[in-house]
């Protein structure tokens, strides 16, 4: 998306999520020159169905914004194997 980013991340047990996002924004801001808004909005994913719902929302975001007719043509996305995503496998 031209004006925001959606991420699905799984921090390790020792990391504070807010610290992880702060570091990500600081580093990407220096590398690419992005000026971020303060804070972030998060959702906790508790089950595989919720993961799929969130991914579908993210995947359709450029379509809803009328940036392209089909989300498969959006070049700025990557989806891991969701069968193992969120597990220790």
Secondary structure, 3 states (H helix, E strand, C coil): CCCCCCCCCCCCCCCCHHHHHHHHHHHHHHHHCCCCCCCCCCCCCCCHHHHHHHHHHHHHHHHHCCCCCCHHHCCCCCCCCCCCCCCCC
